[in-house]
Amino acid sequence: MSLMEIKNLTKSYDEGEISTLVLRGLSFQIDKGEFVAIMGPSGSGKSTLLHILGFLDKQSGGEYLFENKQASAYSEEEVSRVRNKKLGFVFQSFNLLARTSVLENVKLPLLYSGLKEELWDGLARNAIEAVGLSHRLHHEPSQLSGGEKQRVAIARALVNNPEVIFADEPTGNLDSKSGEVVMEIIQKLHSEMGHTVILITHETYTAEYAERIIRLRDGMVESDTKVLNRRTGKLFKK
């Protein structure tokens, strides 16, 4: 079932009389339950595309459908609801609040969830347990390693049980060992918990966890390939 579909998508940034075209007519769809890696060199449009798919930015032209509804047809209130309940974000820079415990950092998305506050603690603890950090509940980010910070960021993305996990260069600030731990967790979210995962990366070893690779170059789709996941041995099947 198609979860996201883009048709002839374009994005340009205007500065004075100068217009820079970043995305140049992309077309593809992502089905529910896929693990897709979007790859490409710096400047290829990877993060710009993620921001549009994640309702953090709007396209300049073309169409973007989420759950078969035009993104442009979503009201501001609906966009906020989708971002909070259906999408989870993991960024390279962690984006954790300093001088705030792991538990409180993971609770943050629940502030806007509409769920009763007495449920927050249990939901946050479950998400933290899922990334193996129950022993760090009351530690602050300054007391954690880079890999642990990223696992907290993943727990925060998980706490509302979103449909989609967006991971933007999640291992970019990590050593290879910590990066592998983080990717194993993301793989588990896909294979065992059923989350759709969209991974933005320029690193081959992280893309090996995906079952489909979309390569961008100069704002266009260079290739869109089903691949054998070297970690699970599964071939993506539409």
Backbone as CSV, one residue per row, in Angstrom:
resi,resn,N_x,N_y,N_z,CA_x,CA_y,CA_z,C_x,C_y,C_z
1,MET,0.847,-1.193,0.000,0.000,0.000,0.000,0.881,1.241,0.000
2,SER,0.603,2.148,-0.918,1.412,3.357,-1.019,1.202,4.251,0.200
3,LEU,2.293,4.597,0.854,2.247,5.501,1.997,2.596,6.922,1.570
4,MET,3.620,7.028,0.725,4.055,8.320,0.208,4.232,8.206,-1.299
5,GLU,3.824,9.224,-2.017,4.044,9.253,-3.457,4.377,10.669,-3.879
6,ILE,5.452,10.794,-4.651,5.788,12.102,-5.198,5.780,12.006,-6.722
7,LYS,5.326,13.090,-7.335,5.201,13.130,-8.794,5.810,14.434,-9.301
8,ASN,6.872,14.305,-10.073,7.537,15.459,-10.682,7.838,16.543,-9.642
9,LEU,8.344,16.134,-8.486,8.574,17.044,-7.359,9.770,17.955,-7.633
10,THR,9.573,19.249,-7.386,10.667,20.209,-7.513,10.752,21.061,-6.253
11,LYS,11.964,21.553,-6.000,12.179,22.478,-4.894,13.268,23.459,-5.280
12,SER,12.962,24.739,-5.149,13.950,25.772,-5.432,13.987,26.754,-4.272
13,TYR,15.119,27.370,-4.091,15.301,28.393,-3.074,15.631,29.702,-3.768
14,ASP,14.889,30.743,-3.420,15.079,32.051,-4.049,15.783,33.003,-3.089
15,GLU,16.788,33.655,-3.596,17.507,34.670,-2.838,17.684,35.886,-3.736
16,GLY,16.826,36.878,-3.498,16.824,38.019,-4.397,16.352,37.594,-5.768
17,GLU,17.144,37.900,-6.785,16.794,37.537,-8.151,17.374,36.190,-8.557
18,ILE,18.078,35.557,-7.620,18.719,34.276,-7.920,17.858,33.134,-7.399
19,SER,17.542,32.174,-8.252,16.775,30.994,-7.874,17.646,29.752,-8.060
20,THR,17.764,28.957,-7.000,18.570,27.729,-7.056,17.649,26.524,-7.017
21,LEU,17.674,25.735,-8.071,16.831,24.541,-8.152,17.560,23.379,-7.495
22,VAL,16.983,22.823,-6.433,17.625,21.755,-5.660,17.078,20.388,-6.040
23,LEU,15.765,20.267,-6.187,15.135,19.025,-6.626,14.515,19.256,-7.991
24,ARG,14.785,18.330,-8.934,14.462,18.561,-10.334,13.535,17.480,-10.897
25,GLY,12.301,17.436,-10.417,11.322,16.535,-11.014,11.426,15.092,-10.551
26,LEU,11.455,14.864,-9.252,11.537,13.507,-8.705,10.170,12.844,-8.725
27,SER,10.166,11.548,-9.036,8.928,10.766,-9.007,9.226,9.363,-8.478
28,PHE,8.553,8.959,-7.419,8.608,7.589,-6.903,7.582,7.460,-5.787
29,GLN,7.352,6.250,-5.328,6.476,6.047,-4.183,7.156,5.137,-3.172
30,ILE,6.752,5.296,-1.922,7.259,4.468,-0.831,6.066,3.792,-0.178
31,ASP,6.116,2.474,-0.085,5.011,1.709,0.481,5.175,1.532,1.989
32,LYS,4.067,1.293,2.630,4.070,1.037,4.068,4.946,-0.171,4.374
33,GLY,5.824,-0.038,5.372,6.663,-1.144,5.813,7.984,-1.276,5.087
34,GLU,8.300,-0.384,4.167,9.586,-0.450,3.469,10.718,0.104,4.336
35,PHE,11.927,-0.319,4.026,13.147,0.272,4.566,13.916,0.793,3.360
36,VAL,13.878,2.109,3.178,14.461,2.746,2.002,15.638,3.623,2.415
37,ALA,16.754,3.461,1.738,17.895,4.357,1.921,17.930,5.329,0.754
38,ILE,18.026,6.606,1.057,18.182,7.629,0.026,19.629,8.106,0.094
39,MET,20.374,7.841,-0.976,21.800,8.111,-0.998,22.134,9.178,-2.050
40,GLY,23.338,9.719,-1.910,23.807,10.688,-2.886,24.887,11.546,-2.279
41,PRO,25.690,12.167,-3.109,26.754,13.032,-2.597,26.199,14.287,-1.951
42,SER,27.055,15.015,-1.264,26.658,16.282,-0.669,26.106,17.202,-1.742
43,GLY,24.967,17.825,-1.445,24.355,18.733,-2.406,23.418,18.079,-3.390
44,SER,23.179,16.776,-3.237,22.311,16.073,-4.193,20.827,16.273,-3.904
45,GLY,20.493,16.806,-2.721,19.094,17.071,-2.389,18.486,16.106,-1.393
46,LYS,19.325,15.272,-0.752,18.810,14.233,0.163,18.023,14.839,1.322
47,SER,18.647,15.753,2.047,17.997,16.322,3.235,16.811,17.197,2.852
48,THR,16.916,17.897,1.728,15.777,18.692,1.247,14.576,17.793,0.995
49,LEU,14.818,16.641,0.383,13.740,15.688,0.128,13.150,15.175,1.431
50,LEU,13.995,14.833,2.391,13.500,14.355,3.686,12.604,15.397,4.342
51,HIS,13.021,16.661,4.292,12.232,17.720,4.930,10.855,17.845,4.293
52,ILE,10.777,17.626,2.985,9.469,17.683,2.319,8.631,16.463,2.691
53,LEU,9.228,15.287,2.641,8.486,14.066,2.996,8.019,14.100,4.448
54,GLY,8.801,14.753,5.321,8.471,14.822,6.740,7.650,16.028,7.132
55,PHE,7.097,16.754,6.146,6.255,17.931,6.403,7.004,19.034,7.156
56,LEU,8.320,19.087,6.978,9.107,20.158,7.580,9.333,21.291,6.586
57,ASP,9.018,21.064,5.330,9.159,22.048,4.264,8.146,21.704,3.177
58,LYS,7.943,22.622,2.259,6.987,22.405,1.169,7.709,22.429,-0.169
59,GLN,7.216,21.639,-1.100,7.801,21.621,-2.430,7.459,22.897,-3.178
60,SER,8.230,23.187,-4.213,7.941,24.343,-5.078,6.997,23.962,-6.206
61,GLY,7.077,22.703,-6.643,6.216,22.235,-7.726,6.046,20.732,-7.661
62,GLY,5.155,20.204,-8.483,4.877,18.775,-8.449,3.915,18.425,-7.328
63,GLU,3.795,17.141,-7.057,2.841,16.666,-6.063,3.518,15.799,-5.010
64,TYR,2.990,15.886,-3.779,3.380,14.976,-2.709,2.113,14.487,-2.027
65,LEU,1.895,13.168,-2.089,0.732,12.571,-1.431,1.193,11.733,-0.251
66,PHE,0.590,11.989,0.899,0.833,11.177,2.088,-0.474,10.512,2.461
67,GLU,-0.457,9.181,2.513,-1.668,8.404,2.743,-2.755,8.793,1.741
68,ASN,-2.337,8.934,0.473,-3.226,9.209,-0.654,-3.920,10.574,-0.579
69,LYS,-3.382,11.477,0.226,-3.914,12.830,0.319,-2.820,13.823,-0.015
70,GLN,-3.142,14.800,-0.842,-2.172,15.821,-1.220,-1.663,16.547,0.029
71,ALA,-0.347,16.663,0.143,0.231,17.357,1.302,-0.283,18.783,1.392
72,SER,-0.508,19.404,0.237,-0.987,20.789,0.221,-2.403,20.924,0.767
73,ALA,-3.122,19.803,0.850,-4.506,19.834,1.340,-4.589,19.688,2.860
74,TYR,-3.470,19.380,3.503,-3.461,19.266,4.963,-3.472,20.664,5.587
75,SER,-4.340,20.852,6.561,-4.332,22.113,7.309,-3.128,22.141,8.241
76,GLU,-2.806,23.306,8.799,-1.679,23.410,9.733,-1.892,22.488,10.924
77,GLU,-3.120,22.391,11.387,-3.431,21.509,12.519,-3.207,20.044,12.137
78,GLU,-3.603,19.675,10.928,-3.407,18.301,10.473,-1.928,17.980,10.292
79,VAL,-1.159,18.941,9.785,0.277,18.740,9.632,0.929,18.511,10.986
80,SER,0.547,19.301,11.981,1.098,19.123,13.331,0.749,17.748,13.879
81,ARG,-0.466,17.289,13.617,-0.889,15.971,14.104,-0.095,14.865,13.418
82,VAL,0.094,14.980,12.097,0.863,13.972,11.364,2.290,13.914,11.869
83,ARG,2.935,15.072,12.029,4.325,15.103,12.491,4.455,14.508,13.881
84,ASN,3.487,14.762,14.739,3.592,14.294,16.114,3.239,12.822,16.273
85,LYS,2.222,12.361,15.554,1.716,11.004,15.781,2.185,9.970,14.770
86,LYS,2.505,10.398,13.546,2.810,9.424,12.501,4.261,9.431,12.043
87,LEU,5.022,10.473,12.416,6.396,10.597,11.958,7.348,10.747,13.137
88,GLY,8.468,10.042,13.067,9.521,10.190,14.070,10.810,10.573,13.373
89,PHE,11.588,11.477,13.987,12.793,12.000,13.345,14.030,11.727,14.195
90,VAL,15.077,11.255,13.518,16.382,11.052,14.151,17.400,11.808,13.309
91,PHE,18.075,12.796,13.929,19.008,13.629,13.199,20.446,13.359,13.626
92,GLN,21.366,13.728,12.760,22.787,13.517,13.007,23.252,14.202,14.286
93,SER,22.679,15.364,14.582,23.151,16.170,15.713,22.411,15.886,17.020
94,PHE,21.594,14.831,17.058,20.901,14.345,18.261,19.752,15.268,18.696
95,ASN,20.009,16.585,18.808,18.986,17.560,19.204,18.370,17.254,20.570
96,LEU,19.213,16.871,21.531,18.739,16.622,22.892,18.854,17.898,23.726
97,LEU,17.970,18.034,24.707,18.038,19.174,25.616,19.109,18.923,26.667
98,ALA,20.028,19.873,26.815,21.073,19.763,27.834,20.462,19.926,29.223
99,ARG,21.150,19.408,30.215,20.712,19.515,31.621,19.287,18.991,31.818
100,THR,18.919,18.023,30.976,17.614,17.371,31.064,17.839,15.872,30.957
101,SER,17.209,15.100,31.816,17.475,13.666,31.865,17.031,12.956,30.589
102,VAL,17.561,11.759,30.416,17.147,10.917,29.294,15.633,10.738,29.296
103,LEU,15.077,10.438,30.461,13.635,10.202,30.578,12.841,11.426,30.116
104,GLU,13.249,12.607,30.577,12.521,13.821,30.222,12.706,14.178,28.750
105,ASN,13.882,13.916,28.198,14.091,14.155,26.768,13.157,13.297,25.923
106,VAL,13.011,12.038,26.306,12.174,11.120,25.531,10.691,11.468,25.678
107,LYS,10.325,12.065,26.787,8.929,12.451,27.013,8.483,13.629,26.144
108,LEU,9.429,14.395,25.611,9.091,15.668,24.957,7.976,15.577,23.920
109,PRO,8.004,14.605,22.980,6.927,14.558,21.978,5.545,14.322,22.584
110,LEU,5.507,13.775,23.787,4.230,13.470,24.423,3.515,14.728,24.919
111,LEU,4.246,15.835,25.027,3.643,17.100,25.445,2.522,17.517,24.490
112,TYR,2.660,17.119,23.215,1.698,17.541,22.193,0.870,16.373,21.666
113,SER,0.898,15.260,22.383,0.270,14.040,21.881,-1.216,13.939,22.179
114,GLY,-1.666,14.688,23.173,-3.055,14.562,23.595,-3.293,13.408,24.556
115,LEU,-2.243,12.636,24.848,-2.368,11.525,25.793,-2.333,12.040,27.226
116,LYS,-2.979,11.312,28.118,-2.985,11.704,29.518,-1.579,11.659,30.095
117,GLU,-1.267,12.651,30.927,0.091,12.794,31.432,0.529,11.589,32.267
118,GLU,-0.414,10.922,32.903,-0.036,9.771,33.733,0.490,8.608,32.888
119,LEU,0.274,8.655,31.564,0.774,7.605,30.675,2.197,7.879,30.183
120,TRP,2.652,9.119,30.289,3.901,9.525,29.665,5.104,8.745,30.188
121,ASP,5.167,8.608,31.492,6.337,7.971,32.093,6.502,6.540,31.575
122,GLY,5.414,5.794,31.545,5.487,4.407,31.093,5.860,4.289,29.628
123,LEU,5.288,5.158,28.795,5.600,5.135,27.363,7.070,5.470,27.120
124,ALA,7.568,6.472,27.832,8.968,6.874,27.668,9.906,5.770,28.144
125,ARG,9.581,5.155,29.255,10.426,4.071,29.769,10.456,2.888,28.795
126,ASN,9.318,2.584,28.192,9.277,1.488,27.218,10.149,1.790,26.007
127,ALA,10.101,3.034,25.526,10.918,3.425,24.378,12.403,3.367,24.720
128,ILE,12.739,3.791,25.923,14.144,3.767,26.361,14.625,2.332,26.506
129,GLU,13.766,1.470,27.020,14.121,0.055,27.133,14.352,-0.560,25.759
130,ALA,13.558,-0.124,24.760,13.675,-0.678,23.406,15.038,-0.391,22.777
131,VAL,15.708,0.682,23.229,17.035,1.004,22.686,18.148,0.638,23.671
132,GLY,17.787,-0.100,24.732,18.787,-0.631,25.654,19.424,0.377,26.573
133,LEU,18.662,1.387,27.006,19.256,2.429,27.851,18.522,2.626,29.178
134,SER,17.855,1.589,29.642,17.118,1.723,30.908,18.035,2.101,32.066
135,HIS,19.317,1.740,31.976,20.274,2.064,33.037,20.756,3.507,32.959
136,ARG,20.284,4.272,31.983,20.690,5.677,31.834,19.505,6.634,31.996
137,LEU,18.415,6.169,32.568,17.181,6.951,32.652,17.388,8.373,33.168
138,HIS,18.197,8.522,34.201,18.311,9.813,34.873,19.626,10.525,34.571
139,HIS,20.336,10.025,33.569,21.560,10.703,33.134,21.198,11.855,32.197
140,GLU,22.069,12.873,32.164,21.910,13.982,31.237,22.779,13.733,30.005
141,PRO,22.488,14.391,28.883,23.259,14.156,27.657,24.767,14.288,27.829
142,SER,25.206,15.197,28.675,26.644,15.396,28.874,27.308,14.173,29.505
143,GLN,26.512,13.277,30.076,27.042,12.076,30.718,26.986,10.856,29.804
144,LEU,26.577,11.067,28.550,26.398,9.958,27.620,27.433,10.009,26.502
145,SER,27.733,8.843,25.930,28.574,8.780,24.740,27.752,9.208,23.528
146,GLY,28.425,9.429,22.394,27.713,9.800,21.180,26.696,8.760,20.765
147,GLY,27.088,7.489,20.852,26.165,6.419,20.483,24.954,6.371,21.388
148,GLU,25.161,6.613,22.688,24.042,6.620,23.627,23.114,7.801,23.354
149,LYS,23.675,8.948,23.011,22.845,10.113,22.676,21.943,9.809,21.478
150,GLN,22.513,9.134,20.495,21.702,8.818,19.319,20.621,7.805,19.659
151,ARG,20.906,6.895,20.559,19.885,5.933,20.976,18.769,6.635,21.749
152,VAL,19.104,7.660,22.513,18.070,8.466,23.170,17.202,9.162,22.118
153,ALA,17.855,9.685,21.080,17.113,10.345,20.007,16.165,9.365,19.315
154,ILE,16.604,8.129,19.159,15.739,7.103,18.559,14.563,6.804,19.478
155,ALA,14.829,6.689,20.774,13.748,6.440,21.735,12.722,7.568,21.692
156,ARG,13.208,8.793,21.599,12.301,9.949,21.514,11.450,9.873,20.243
157,ALA,12.069,9.443,19.135,11.324,9.300,17.881,10.283,8.193,17.972
158,LEU,10.536,7.200,18.824,9.671,6.031,18.950,8.489,6.226,19.889
159,VAL,8.575,7.200,20.780,7.690,7.221,21.946,6.212,7.317,21.563
160,ASN,5.907,7.916,20.422,4.510,8.003,19.978,4.132,6.875,19.026
161,ASN,5.027,5.878,18.874,4.802,4.742,17.977,4.412,5.205,16.572
162,PRO,5.293,5.982,15.921,4.944,6.557,14.617,4.933,5.519,13.512
163,GLU,4.266,5.875,12.431,4.241,5.026,11.239,5.612,5.005,10.567
164,VAL,6.257,6.180,10.512,7.495,6.343,9.753,8.614,6.856,10.655
165,ILE,9.796,6.261,10.508,11.006,6.772,11.154,11.892,7.374,10.062
166,PHE,12.155,8.683,10.161,13.111,9.342,9.284,14.450,9.419,10.019
167,ALA,15.487,8.906,9.411,16.819,8.943,10.020,17.762,9.675,9.069
168,ASP,18.159,10.889,9.452,18.987,11.743,8.599,20.438,11.650,9.040
169,GLU,21.237,10.869,8.307,22.657,10.650,8.629,22.831,10.286,10.113
170,PRO,22.111,9.269,10.610,22.095,8.980,12.055,23.432,8.536,12.620
171,THR,24.359,8.108,11.765,25.671,7.647,12.251,26.786,8.639,11.917
172,GLY,26.409,9.799,11.398,27.405,10.744,10.911,28.375,11.248,11.958
173,ASN,27.943,11.323,13.225,28.808,11.816,14.293,29.337,10.697,15.185
174,LEU,29.244,9.455,14.708,29.590,8.318,15.549,30.767,7.548,14.981
175,ASP,31.498,6.862,15.877,32.525,5.943,15.411,31.830,4.705,14.826
176,SER,32.588,3.876,14.124,31.976,2.765,13.389,31.253,1.783,14.306
177,LYS,31.800,1.519,15.485,31.173,0.565,16.398,29.843,1.099,16.917
178,SER,29.839,2.354,17.350,28.596,2.962,17.833,27.583,3.076,16.702
179,GLY,28.085,3.389,15.503,27.198,3.490,14.355,26.513,2.176,14.045
180,GLU,27.232,1.095,14.192,26.648,-0.212,13.918,25.570,-0.554,14.935
181,VAL,25.803,-0.189,16.198,24.794,-0.423,17.240,23.511,0.340,16.902
182,VAL,23.666,1.599,16.510,22.513,2.430,16.160,21.764,1.846,14.969
183,MET,22.498,1.397,13.950,21.839,0.845,12.769,21.143,-0.481,13.069
184,GLU,21.704,-1.270,13.975,21.041,-2.522,14.365,19.704,-2.226,15.038
185,ILE,19.656,-1.147,15.825,18.396,-0.755,16.468,17.379,-0.314,15.429
186,ILE,17.829,0.502,14.466,16.928,0.959,13.407,16.423,-0.222,12.584
187,GLN,17.308,-1.165,12.306,16.908,-2.380,11.584,15.830,-3.140,12.359
188,LYS,15.994,-3.214,13.660,15.030,-3.925,14.504,13.663,-3.228,14.471
189,LEU,13.670,-1.895,14.448,12.410,-1.154,14.378,11.642,-1.525,13.122
190,HIS,12.370,-1.778,12.055,11.750,-2.164,10.786,11.316,-3.626,10.781
191,SER,12.262,-4.514,11.097,12.012,-5.945,10.906,11.114,-6.548,11.975
192,GLU,11.216,-6.053,13.203,10.444,-6.642,14.297,9.227,-5.820,14.704
193,MET,9.296,-4.496,14.510,8.204,-3.634,14.962,7.390,-3.071,13.802
194,GLY,7.872,-3.287,12.574,7.076,-2.943,11.401,7.081,-1.494,10.961
195,HIS,7.985,-0.686,11.516,8.034,0.719,11.126,8.559,0.872,9.696
196,THR,7.993,1.807,8.965,8.584,2.243,7.703,9.801,3.089,8.053
197,VAL,10.935,2.806,7.433,12.166,3.541,7.722,12.676,4.202,6.449
198,ILE,12.943,5.495,6.540,13.561,6.235,5.444,14.884,6.783,5.960
199,LEU,15.955,6.239,5.425,17.310,6.550,5.875,18.000,7.452,4.864
200,ILE,18.480,8.586,5.330,19.285,9.477,4.493,20.746,9.224,4.835
201,THR,21.543,8.857,3.850,22.934,8.526,4.142,23.813,8.672,2.908
202,HIS,25.094,8.904,3.141,26.064,8.833,2.049,27.031,7.675,2.285
203,GLU,26.782,6.907,3.364,27.675,5.823,3.754,27.126,4.480,3.278
204,THR,27.963,3.733,2.580,27.535,2.446,2.042,27.157,1.459,3.135
205,TYR,27.918,1.445,4.231,27.659,0.411,5.246,26.320,0.613,5.928
206,THR,25.851,1.858,6.058,24.521,2.058,6.645,23.430,1.716,5.641
207,ALA,23.666,2.005,4.360,22.674,1.684,3.329,22.473,0.183,3.194
208,GLU,23.462,-0.622,3.628,23.346,-2.077,3.541,22.208,-2.630,4.386
209,TYR,21.722,-1.843,5.321,20.605,-2.290,6.161,19.267,-2.164,5.427
210,ALA,19.226,-1.376,4.371,17.975,-1.130,3.648,17.669,-2.264,2.676
211,GLU,16.450,-2.245,2.155,16.008,-3.222,1.163,15.720,-2.559,-0.179
212,ARG,15.941,-1.260,-0.210,15.778,-0.494,-1.455,16.642,0.754,-1.342
213,ILE,17.331,1.090,-2.407,18.198,2.269,-2.401,17.805,3.192,-3.548
214,ILE,17.468,4.434,-3.182,17.207,5.480,-4.168,18.423,6.404,-4.173
215,ARG,19.078,6.488,-5.302,20.268,7.343,-5.409,19.905,8.654,-6.109
216,LEU,20.294,9.758,-5.479,20.078,11.080,-6.056,21.398,11.647,-6.560
217,ARG,21.319,12.411,-7.613,22.470,13.172,-8.103,21.939,14.440,-8.759
218,ASP,22.475,15.567,-8.312,22.069,16.868,-8.860,20.561,17.059,-8.814
219,GLY,19.948,16.586,-7.721,18.521,16.803,-7.529,17.606,15.925,-8.339
220,MET,18.155,14.874,-8.958,17.348,13.950,-9.753,17.585,12.515,-9.288
221,VAL,16.632,11.636,-9.571,16.790,10.218,-9.243,17.729,9.591,-10.259
222,GLU,18.883,9.152,-9.794,19.850,8.488,-10.659,19.510,7.007,-10.815
223,SER,19.059,6.387,-9.713,18.649,4.984,-9.756,17.732,4.685,-8.588
224,ASP,16.914,3.662,-8.755,15.979,3.221,-7.719,16.000,1.700,-7.769
225,THR,16.678,1.082,-6.797,17.020,-0.329,-6.910,16.569,-1.133,-5.702
226,LYS,15.945,-2.278,-5.955,15.687,-3.250,-4.895,16.996,-3.984,-4.623
227,VAL,17.341,-4.132,-3.373,18.632,-4.729,-3.044,18.463,-5.834,-2.016
228,LEU,19.423,-6.722,-1.990,19.468,-7.758,-0.965,20.037,-7.145,0.298
229,ASN,19.238,-7.141,1.356,19.711,-6.631,2.632,20.767,-7.585,3.177
230,ARG,21.997,-7.117,3.244,23.097,-7.989,3.654,23.001,-8.385,5.128
231,ARG,22.201,-7.635,5.880,22.067,-7.942,7.308,20.995,-8.994,7.563
232,THR,19.924,-8.973,6.771,18.802,-9.885,7.007,18.685,-10.952,5.928
233,GLY,19.344,-10.719,4.784,19.226,-11.651,3.672,17.940,-11.529,2.908
234,LYS,17.138,-10.464,3.196,15.854,-10.299,2.540,15.996,-9.423,1.304
235,LEU,15.233,-9.760,0.273,15.140,-8.927,-0.907,13.821,-8.170,-0.829
236,PHE,13.921,-6.843,-0.986,12.698,-6.056,-0.968,11.765,-6.521,-2.077
237,LYS,10.520,-6.733,-1.728,9.508,-7.120,-2.729,8.339,-6.163,-2.609
238,LYS,7.935,-5.623,-3.742,6.840,-4.667,-3.740,5.512,-5.394,-3.614
